[in-house]
Amino acid sequence: MEIQKFQVRAGKDWLDDPANRPKRIVDVGCGIGGSSRYLARKYGAKCQGITLSPVQAGRANALANAQVLADQVCFEVADALNQPFPDDQFDLVWSMESGEHMPDKPKFVEELVRVAAPGGTIIVVTWCHRDLGPSEESLQPWEQKLLNRICDAYYLPEWCSTSDYVKLFQSLSLQDIKAGDWTENVAPFWPAVIRSALTWKGFTSLLRSGLKTIKGALVMPLMI
């Protein structure tokens, strides 16, 4: 079994190789299903998405119907730490920005591996704190304080590092484990979101969205 942390590469998309093109995909933490619809169209694959939110699942299925993709993609309410699928089901297990919400990272990884078919691929894109140095046992106090403020605003459990994820996958005897740091690629996103919120339309939308969303917006500068 193989895990690959998706990386930006020059040249041909790795999954565009016919030998690697997925036929059955699970989108773990699917939100309203954007990744599933994209992957279904791009690869002609069957996709199943899971989310804890009935609102997200309902919206995802409605969008799939509207885009004439209901025969390829479907969405349901389910727990990523206890997925409703038999073992060895999917040749691509996809998790886009959902790992940071998982309170039990080892269980999360175990479930990703369990539902992946032999020879399949697992792609995890998630928020991580920096890797610790050889002599470090924890983050610096100021770093931990910063993370605590972010986690409090976004209702997130404790973070881990990229190397922690690699160790978890290694412990399950997976092969061809690759990791990439997308910090430079992702960093421009947060200033762009803040700029959009500073427009009149953004400001009024934020006010209408309620206190929880406003609280999250006020923490966005910390993500920078």
C-alpha positions in Angstrom: 0.0 0.0 0.0 1.2 3.5 -0.8 0.7 6.9 0.7 1.6 10.0 -1.1 1.4 13.6 0.3 0.4 15.4 -2.9 3.1 17.9 -4.0 3.2 20.6 -6.6 5.4 19.3 -9.4 6.5 20.6 -12.7 5.5 18.6 -15.7 2.8 15.9 -15.9 0.3 15.5 -13.0 1.2 12.3 -11.2 -2.4 11.1 -11.1 -2.7 11.7 -14.9 -0.5 8.7 -15.5 -3.0 6.1 -16.7 -1.4 3.6 -14.3 -2.2 5.8 -11.3 -5.6 7.2 -12.4 -8.1 6.5 -9.6 -11.5 4.7 -10.2 -12.9 4.8 -6.7 -12.3 7.8 -4.4 -13.3 8.7 -0.9 -13.2 12.3 0.2 -12.7 12.3 3.9 -14.1 15.6 5.4 -15.7 16.5 2.1 -17.4 19.8 3.1 -19.8 20.6 0.3 -18.0 18.3 -2.1 -15.9 20.5 -4.3 -12.9 18.1 -4.4 -15.2 15.1 -5.1 -16.9 16.9 -8.1 -13.5 18.0 -9.5 -11.9 14.6 -9.2 -15.0 12.8 -10.6 -14.9 15.1 -13.7 -11.2 15.0 -14.1 -10.7 11.2 -13.8 -14.2 9.8 -14.5 -14.1 8.2 -11.1 -16.8 7.2 -8.6 -16.5 9.4 -5.5 -18.0 9.1 -2.0 -17.7 12.0 0.5 -18.2 12.0 4.2 -18.8 14.9 6.6 -20.1 15.4 10.1 -22.5 18.1 8.9 -25.9 17.2 7.5 -26.1 20.7 6.0 -22.8 20.2 4.1 -23.9 16.7 2.9 -27.2 18.0 1.7 -25.7 20.9 -0.1 -23.0 18.6 -1.6 -25.6 16.2 -3.0 -27.7 19.1 -4.3 -24.7 20.6 -6.2 -23.9 17.1 -7.6 -27.4 16.8 -8.9 -27.3 20.4 -10.4 -24.0 19.6 -12.2 -25.3 16.2 -13.5 -22.8 14.2 -11.4 -25.2 12.3 -9.2 -24.3 9.1 -10.9 -20.6 9.6 -10.0 -20.6 11.3 -6.6 -22.6 10.9 -3.4 -22.2 12.3 0.1 -23.3 11.2 3.5 -23.0 12.1 7.2 -20.3 9.9 8.8 -17.4 10.1 11.2 -13.9 10.1 9.7 -12.6 8.2 12.8 -15.2 5.5 12.2 -15.8 5.4 8.5 -18.9 3.4 7.2 -16.9 1.5 4.6 -15.5 -2.0 4.5 -11.7 -2.5 4.4 -9.7 -2.0 1.1 -12.4 -0.1 -0.8 -10.7 2.9 -2.4 -7.7 3.3 -4.7 -7.6 7.0 -3.8 -8.2 8.2 -0.2 -8.3 12.0 -0.3 -8.4 14.3 2.7 -8.2 18.1 2.0 -7.9 20.3 5.0 -9.8 18.1 7.4 -7.0 16.4 9.4 -6.6 19.5 11.6 -10.1 18.9 12.8 -9.4 15.4 14.0 -9.1 15.0 17.7 -7.4 11.6 17.4 -4.7 11.8 14.7 -3.6 8.1 15.1 -7.2 6.9 14.7 -7.6 9.2 11.7 -4.6 7.8 9.9 -5.6 4.2 10.8 -9.0 4.7 9.2 -7.4 6.3 6.0 -5.2 3.2 5.7 -8.0 0.7 6.5 -10.3 1.9 3.7 -7.5 2.2 1.1 -7.2 -0.7 -1.4 -3.9 -2.6 -1.7 -1.7 -0.6 -4.0 -3.9 2.5 -3.6 -2.8 6.1 -2.7 -3.6 8.3 0.3 -3.3 12.0 -0.1 -3.5 14.2 3.0 -3.3 18.0 2.8 -3.6 19.5 6.2 -2.5 22.2 8.6 0.6 21.3 10.6 2.9 23.1 12.9 6.6 23.1 12.2 8.7 20.0 12.7 10.6 20.0 16.0 14.4 20.1 16.0 16.5 17.1 17.3 17.0 18.8 20.7 13.4 20.1 21.0 10.6 18.3 23.0 7.9 20.9 22.2 7.2 24.2 20.4 8.5 27.4 21.9 6.0 28.9 24.4 5.2 31.8 22.1 4.5 29.4 19.3 2.2 27.3 21.4 0.4 30.4 22.6 -0.2 31.4 19.0 -1.6 28.0 18.1 -3.8 27.9 21.2 -5.4 31.2 20.1 -6.0 29.8 16.6 -7.4 26.5 17.9 -9.8 28.4 20.3 -11.1 30.6 17.5 -11.6 27.7 15.0 -12.6 25.0 17.5 -9.6 22.9 16.6 -7.9 20.1 18.6 -4.2 19.9 19.1 -2.1 20.2 16.0 0.8 17.9 15.0 3.8 18.3 12.6 4.3 16.8 9.1 6.9 14.5 10.6 4.4 13.2 13.1 2.1 12.2 10.2 5.0 10.5 8.4 5.8 8.5 11.6 2.1 7.5 11.9 2.1 6.2 8.3 5.4 4.5 8.8 4.1 2.7 11.9 1.4 1.1 9.6 4.1 -0.2 7.2 3.1 1.9 4.2 5.4 2.4 1.3 6.6 5.4 -0.8 5.8 8.0 1.8 6.4 11.5 0.6 5.8 14.8 2.4 5.9 18.4 1.1 5.8 21.8 2.8 3.3 24.1 1.0 3.8 27.1 3.4 5.0 29.4 0.7 2.2 28.4 -1.7 -0.5 28.8 1.0 0.7 32.0 2.7 -0.8 34.5 0.2 -4.3 33.1 0.9 -4.8 34.7 4.3 -3.9 38.3 3.3 -6.2 37.8 0.3 -9.1 36.7 2.5 -8.5 39.7 4.8 -8.5 42.1 1.9 -11.8 40.6 0.7 -13.3 41.2 4.1 -12.3 44.8 4.1 -14.6 45.6 1.1 -18.1 46.9 1.9 -19.7 43.6 0.6 -17.2 41.5 2.7 -17.9 43.6 5.8 -21.6 43.4 5.6 -21.5 39.7 4.9 -19.3 39.2 7.9 -21.7 41.1 10.1 -24.6 39.0 8.9 -22.8 35.8 9.5 -22.8 36.1 13.3 -20.4 36.2 16.3 -18.7 32.9 15.7 -17.7 33.9 12.2 -16.6 37.3 13.3 -14.5 35.7 16.0 -12.8 33.5 13.4 -12.2 36.5 11.1 -10.4 38.4 13.8 -7.9 35.5 14.2 -7.1 35.4 10.5 -4.0 37.7 11.0 -2.6 35.1 13.3 -2.6 32.6 10.4 -0.2 34.9 8.6 
